[in-house]
Structures are given as structure tokens and as C-alpha cells.
Amino acid sequence: MKKLSLLLCCCLVHALSFGQVAQSGLSIIPEPVKTTRLAGQFLLPKSVIVEAGSQPELASITSYLKKKLTTAAGSSVTIKSVAPTASIKLILNKTTDAAIGTEGYTLSVKAKKIVIRANEAAGLFYGVQTLMQLLPADIESAQLVKNVKWTVPCVEITDYPRFAWRGLMFDVARHFFTKAEVKQYIDAMVKYKLNLLHLHLTDDEGWRVEIKSLPKLTTVGAYNVKKVGQFGTFSPPAANEPRTYGGFYTQDDIRELVQYAKERFVNILPEIDVPGHSLAAVVAYPELSCTPGADKYVVNSGEPFMNWDGPHNTAIVDNTLCPANENVYTFLDKVVTEVAQLFPFGYIHMGGDECAKNFWEQSDAIKALMAKEGLKTQQEVQSYFEKRLEKIVESKGKKFMGWDEIIEGGLGPNAAVMSWRGIKGGIEAAKQGHEVVMSPTTFAYLDYMQSDRVNETKIYATLRLSKSYEFEPVPDSVDAKLIKGGQANLWTEQVYNIRQAEYMTWPRGMAIAESVWSPKQKKSWPYFFGKVEKQFDRFNAAETKYAPSAYDPSFNGIRNADGTLKITLINEVDGLDTYYSFDNSFPDNFYPKYTQPIDAPKDATTLRVITYRGKKPIGRMVTMPLSELNSRVK
């Protein structure tokens, strides 16, 4: 009886949640703090007058709004500092509204006028993003769209973020993404009020930022051999294969990206990943290594160079900087000096993750350092390195940040921690009084597969959209003030181009955005996914790629007594019907419908499934070899 009651409650919540979308017609992501739907609608005129103050910080906002309204809607937009007849007003409050803070806003849509108010320019920008989501989806088109009624529902919205740090990490080291592609990534993230772009600029596969005092970092370290296929399994490149694949950002490129981001109220966090993940730097300057023969190393192109088995990863080639070499700290001082000058943001991320220590264990220089400094473990050796590096970063007026491995062996006095191996490291750092950003694999790793591995780029773990939506940055056991916020991370070992980067980011990036902006109590998975489906229309209009993986079922199999398989299909999204075949044909809604676990016929080789909503196919045709399912049954 309890189970039945719970089921009825869940169904009621589901109905109410989707009813909220249908009733209000609003599908805003992230969910605003307070929304009141009013009768009527605003019709966008052909000639739009926008009133905005003459403050310089508003110029980028009015430019953004003008481009949106002229490009897709074809409106003529005039910007005036004072305009009594304006149809859209952007107003900076003369008296601070304490309730909405520095990034919040109020949005009032009446039949004849739209008014956005905020304390700071950032709030006006986020109000504009909400306004865009209230317009028809075609507003995202890069071309003029005809025969659209450009209306906005009348509404009153009060909104502000839960966290100041709302980030996406974009790994541009494993595969290089052009300056234009990074801008494209920024343009997508700001639609969901994400305000921090973490650029992973260096790794074993490439060094992506120009350091003028160390030119070989980019002339040598920015290029490898182009390989296509399953990253991490490639054959070692031959000596005669051209090392021309890759690239880097000049310092002028970085300045341009920083300015582009600033105009969209995004900070860029640079990451220089040391002492591990440093093969590109070691290849450029072999004297930075503890290991003889490092001058024979090459920038990795995706061939195996690490052993990831066991509790501690070990290196096949030494991809670390040497903590016992004073030249390393001179090198890092030069790098950090130039990076600090390029990026205005107050933090520099210095990596610290997955540092293999097997070569350090063999190094006489490391053994001498341990004896001199009284270091008992290799973790303490890394801690010695991190604390010295923290002083270098702080000497440039920046705050030092690293992945949660920097906790091992002892944290530096002022270090901020980004917790990726779950939230345990973040909890430990916060309990020691350190600032923390949560980015756990459990919820926020966008390189993970989004549905079954037969349907996705193969990687070692899966992260469904609904699981990402469960992300909660603040553990119960810590001081919430030390949790700066959260972010999602897109590592790009298996991501070769910007279209795949978009596919891996969206819609899971929306789930993270709502988790770090919206009030915790307003989160609802069924309601959220209803909004996501509306956002798909916007992505189609913008020609931005996204993953439809939430429509793919999950497959579970157990062994029957006669050796055949009993298969269970689980849909992530409610309200879908799944049809299947075992006869190698392609099912549609005239095929058997899945209603309970099914037995695979004895000699069948393939299960195919497709999901429908009513009579409309909504999921992808998924082909599951029964040999694959058999291999998973213990």
C-alpha cells in the first residue's frame, strides 16, 4: 500500500510539473527565483526603441540585444539614453535592491512595455537572456525568420543566482579549438547564465597559450600527429609522420577572448596543469624532468603513455615536472608571470591532478630533496611543490587553485580546491577553512557517455542527464560560505571538433546551470525536462548541436535458467513508449511494445528499440547486440 501511495504521489507531482510548463507556457532555464504570469502579451514592434543609460558598461548589452532582435526578427532597433516612448527599458537601479544582489534582475513584461532593472550591468544582461527565452524559439536563428509572431507573455520575474561561481571547463589541450570556436562555446553558455569559463590550456597533448619568454612551449609543445579513432589506443607515431596537428592562442588571441567573455559577463579561469600532465612542457624543455632520456620524448598524440590500472596511476613515460629541480620554479615563475598579465580573473588554476610518482620514486634528486626537507612520502613531495607554486601565484597578485589531489600531503595556507573525485575532497578542504568549487565526476563530467555505450562515443563511465540534474554543490556537513559554486567539466580526449563539444555539453550543461543558479527547493526533474525539450527547439533554430540521449533507454540483463537473457528496459523520461524487435528489422510503433522484462529468443543476435511519444518517434533507433548484453551479465 505504501508503494502504491508513493507511486500515486509521484504521478501527481509529474502531472503538476508538466502542467506548470503547459499552463504558463514558460520554459526558462535556469528556473527564476519568482515568476508571476499575467494576462496578455507584448508584441514586438517592427521599430523597437530601447532605452538604456549612457553608462559604458551597458554598451555590450544593448549591442547584444540589438543583434538578436534585428537578425532573426528583422526589427529596426534604436538605442537611446532617454526615450519616454521606449518599448524596452534597461534600468540600473539608483538605489540598490539588496534582494537581487550584483547579478540579479527584475523583468516586467506588460502589453506595451518591457522593463528590466538591476543593480549592476551583469543583472541586466541576465534579464536579457531571460527575455530571449520568452520570445519564440526562432529568435536564436542566425538568419531572418519570416511569418513568426514575435510575442512575449506578460510576466513579472524576480531572479538572482544561488552561487557566484557558475562554470564550464573546456579542455582545449587534448584537442585544439580555435578562437572562433571558443567564442561559440561562450555564446552558448551565457544563455543559461553561466559566468565562468575554465580553460584547460596545457596537458600531455599540447601547450595552448603563448609564453613569450619560453617560445618552445608553443613552437614544439603545441603540435602532435593527427590520429583518428579511439583516443588512448593509437599506435605510436612513426618518426616521419608530420607533427602539425594542434595550435595555440597567441597573447593577442587571449586578450581578444578575455574581452569577448567580459562583454558577456564571463570570467576566464586559466589552468596550467602541473606537475603531472606536463609532457608537452617536458618535450619543449627536457631539463624540467627528473628522468634521464626525457629529450627523446614526444608530445602525446593519443598513444598509451600511462597505466591507469590499480589504486595509483603509473607513467610509462615521465610526464611530470621535477619538484627537486630549482629550474622548474624559475620556469613556473615565467609562465605564471605572463599568464597573470593575460587573465584579469583573480584565480589561476595550477592543476595538480593525477600526478604519477613512479619516476620520482627512482630519482636520486627526489630522494635528496626528501632527506633535506624531511618529506616522508611522495604525496608530501607534491605538497612541497604545490606550496612553493602557491607562493609564486600569490606573488603575481592571484589566488592559487588546484584539483583535490593537492590536499594529499598537506594544503598550502591559502589554496582553493576544485573537487573532482566526488565531493569528499571538497568537504575536507572546506572543513580546513579553504574555498571550494564543486565539480564532481558523479554529476558534472560532460565527457562521460550520456546513454548506453552502444550509442555513444566510448568512454569509461556514463552520466545521464537526470543524474547531472541531481547535482547539489553544498554538502550538509560544511560551511556553505566556503562553497563558491560549481561547474561542469568537458575533457576532450574523445572530442575532436566543436560540434561534438556541443553535443557533449548540452543539455547536461543546462542541468548544471540550474543547479548553481536556481533555489534548491525549486528543482524538479520532470518539470526541468519539460523545459529542456522546449530548449531543443531553440538549439535547432541556433543550429547548435545537442544530445537526444535522454530518450534512449537503459538496458539491463539477467540470465534465465535455460541460459537465455531476460532484458529490462528503463526510460529516463516518463511518458514514452518503447517498441522492440529481435528479428534484425527496424521497429516502429506497430511492433511489440515493451511493458515488462522480455526474454530474448534463444537464437536471436540483436535487439533493436525505439521510443515514441504517442504516434511520434522521439528517440533514436538503438541497436543492442545480444553478445554485448551477455558480456555484461555476471
Secondary structure as GFF3:
##gff-version 3
##sequence-region A 1 634
A	DSSP	alpha_helix	2	24	.	.	.	ID=ss1
A	DSSP	beta_strand	34	43	.	.	.	ID=ss2
A	DSSP	beta_strand	47	52	.	.	.	ID=ss3
A	DSSP	three_ten_helix	56	58	.	.	.	ID=ss4
A	DSSP	alpha_helix	59	71	.	.	.	ID=ss5
A	DSSP	beta_strand	76	80	.	.	.	ID=ss6
A	DSSP	beta_strand	88	92	.	.	.	ID=ss7
A	DSSP	beta_strand	105	109	.	.	.	ID=ss8
A	DSSP	beta_strand	114	118	.	.	.	ID=ss9
A	DSSP	alpha_helix	121	134	.	.	.	ID=ss10
A	DSSP	three_ten_helix	137	140	.	.	.	ID=ss11
A	DSSP	beta_strand	151	159	.	.	.	ID=ss12
A	DSSP	beta_strand	165	171	.	.	.	ID=ss13
A	DSSP	alpha_helix	179	190	.	.	.	ID=ss14
A	DSSP	beta_strand	196	200	.	.	.	ID=ss15
A	DSSP	beta_strand	202	203	.	.	.	ID=ss16
A	DSSP	beta_strand	206	207	.	.	.	ID=ss17
A	DSSP	alpha_helix	216	219	.	.	.	ID=ss18
A	DSSP	beta_strand	223	224	.	.	.	ID=ss19
A	DSSP	beta_strand	245	246	.	.	.	ID=ss20
A	DSSP	alpha_helix	251	262	.	.	.	ID=ss21
A	DSSP	beta_strand	267	274	.	.	.	ID=ss22
A	DSSP	alpha_helix	279	284	.	.	.	ID=ss23
A	DSSP	three_ten_helix	286	288	.	.	.	ID=ss24
A	DSSP	three_ten_helix	294	296	.	.	.	ID=ss25
A	DSSP	beta_strand	306	307	.	.	.	ID=ss26
A	DSSP	beta_strand	314	315	.	.	.	ID=ss27
A	DSSP	alpha_helix	326	342	.	.	.	ID=ss28
A	DSSP	beta_strand	347	351	.	.	.	ID=ss29
A	DSSP	alpha_helix	358	361	.	.	.	ID=ss30
A	DSSP	alpha_helix	364	373	.	.	.	ID=ss31
A	DSSP	alpha_helix	378	395	.	.	.	ID=ss32
A	DSSP	beta_strand	399	403	.	.	.	ID=ss33
A	DSSP	three_ten_helix	404	407	.	.	.	ID=ss34
A	DSSP	beta_strand	416	419	.	.	.	ID=ss35
A	DSSP	alpha_helix	424	431	.	.	.	ID=ss36
A	DSSP	beta_strand	436	438	.	.	.	ID=ss37
A	DSSP	alpha_helix	441	444	.	.	.	ID=ss38
A	DSSP	three_ten_helix	453	455	.	.	.	ID=ss39
A	DSSP	alpha_helix	465	468	.	.	.	ID=ss40
A	DSSP	three_ten_helix	480	482	.	.	.	ID=ss41
A	DSSP	beta_strand	483	490	.	.	.	ID=ss42
A	DSSP	alpha_helix	498	505	.	.	.	ID=ss43
A	DSSP	alpha_helix	508	517	.	.	.	ID=ss44
A	DSSP	three_ten_helix	520	522	.	.	.	ID=ss45
A	DSSP	alpha_helix	525	542	.	.	.	ID=ss46
A	DSSP	three_ten_helix	549	551	.	.	.	ID=ss47
A	DSSP	beta_strand	554	559	.	.	.	ID=ss48
A	DSSP	beta_strand	565	570	.	.	.	ID=ss49
A	DSSP	beta_strand	577	581	.	.	.	ID=ss50
A	DSSP	beta_strand	598	599	.	.	.	ID=ss51
A	DSSP	beta_strand	606	613	.	.	.	ID=ss52
A	DSSP	beta_strand	616	617	.	.	.	ID=ss53
A	DSSP	beta_strand	622	625	.	.	.	ID=ss54
A	DSSP	alpha_helix	626	632	.	.	.	ID=ss55
###
